[in-house]
Amino acid sequence: MSAVKHQAKAIIDELPDAVVQSLLDFMQKLQEWEATREILEEEEFSAEIERGLRDVKAGRTVEWRKSYGN
């Protein structure tokens, strides 16, 4: 185990459970943000998003209720 992880675990052991739960929630959000960042860095995906935004701006949209027969 790295020194930084050992230090973090020692600090966590001293904190109240409510604080540790808040830290855990924050760490889970960081993981989600990292996954989002990785996806957005993919050129093809970013290009598709940009194309979609241009389509919306130009009015090239279809109401989803009509497109799925609802």
C-alpha positions as CSV (number, residue, x, y, z in Angstrom):
1,M,0.0,0.0,0.0
2,S,1.3,3.4,-0.9
3,A,2.1,5.9,1.8
4,V,-0.6,8.3,0.7
5,K,-3.3,5.6,0.9
6,H,-2.0,4.5,4.3
7,Q,-2.2,8.1,5.5
8,A,-5.7,8.5,4.1
9,K,-6.9,5.3,5.8
10,A,-5.5,6.4,9.1
11,I,-7.3,9.7,8.9
12,I,-10.6,8.0,7.9
13,D,-10.4,5.7,10.9
14,E,-10.4,8.8,13.1
15,L,-13.5,10.4,11.5
16,P,-17.1,10.0,12.6
17,D,-19.2,7.7,10.3
18,A,-21.3,10.6,9.0
19,V,-18.2,12.4,7.8
20,V,-16.8,9.3,6.2
21,Q,-20.2,8.8,4.4
22,S,-19.9,12.3,3.0
23,L,-16.4,11.6,1.8
24,L,-17.5,8.4,0.2
25,D,-20.4,10.2,-1.6
26,F,-17.9,12.8,-2.8
27,M,-15.4,10.1,-4.0
28,Q,-18.2,8.3,-5.9
29,K,-19.0,11.6,-7.7
30,L,-15.4,12.0,-8.6
31,Q,-15.4,8.6,-10.2
32,E,-18.5,9.5,-12.2
33,W,-16.9,12.8,-13.3
34,E,-13.8,11.0,-14.4
35,A,-15.8,8.5,-16.5
36,T,-17.7,11.5,-18.0
37,R,-14.4,13.3,-18.7
38,E,-13.0,10.2,-20.4
39,I,-16.0,9.8,-22.6
40,L,-16.0,13.5,-23.6
41,E,-12.4,13.3,-24.6
42,E,-13.1,10.7,-27.3
43,E,-13.0,12.7,-30.5
44,E,-15.8,10.8,-32.3
45,F,-18.2,11.1,-29.3
46,S,-17.5,14.8,-29.0
47,A,-18.0,15.3,-32.7
48,E,-21.4,13.5,-32.5
49,I,-22.4,15.8,-29.6
50,E,-21.4,18.9,-31.6
51,R,-23.4,17.6,-34.6
52,G,-26.4,17.1,-32.5
53,L,-26.2,20.5,-31.0
54,R,-26.0,22.0,-34.5
55,D,-29.0,20.0,-35.6
56,V,-31.0,21.3,-32.6
57,K,-30.0,24.8,-33.3
58,A,-31.0,24.4,-37.0
59,G,-34.3,22.9,-36.0
60,R,-33.5,19.5,-37.4
61,T,-35.3,17.6,-34.6
62,V,-38.1,15.1,-34.3
63,E,-40.5,15.0,-31.3
64,W,-39.7,11.7,-29.6
65,R,-43.3,10.8,-29.1
66,K,-43.8,10.8,-32.8
67,S,-40.6,9.0,-33.6
68,Y,-41.4,6.1,-31.3
69,G,-45.1,5.9,-32.2
70,N,-46.4,6.9,-28.8
